[in-house]
Amino acid sequence: MKPGIHPPYGPVVFRDRAAGFAFLTRSTATSDKTVEWEDGRTYPVVDVEISSASHPFYTGTARVLDTAGRVERFERRYGHRRGNGANGERGGPR
């Protein structure tokens, strides 16, 4: 690696304020804010809006989409357009 062109890579605390969740990792992200971590050392802290502690997919509150129902609704609205080419019908994908 070329010296002097890469940002510093060090320990950073990412904090999800909505869920009250924080984790210590290494990153090139920096911040002027600091927080004292469980080990007694002070680290820069980056506040994030969403993390695995508050994201609906990870918390189990995600909605399941009914794809079969959507396909059926589409076919009811626009009908089947499959054919063998007879009577001017188009067959196969476009």
Secondary structure by P-SEA (a helix, b strand, c coil): cccccccbbbbbbbbcccccbbbbbbccccccccccccccbbbbbbbbcccccccccccccbbbbaaaaaaaaaaaaccccccccccccccccc
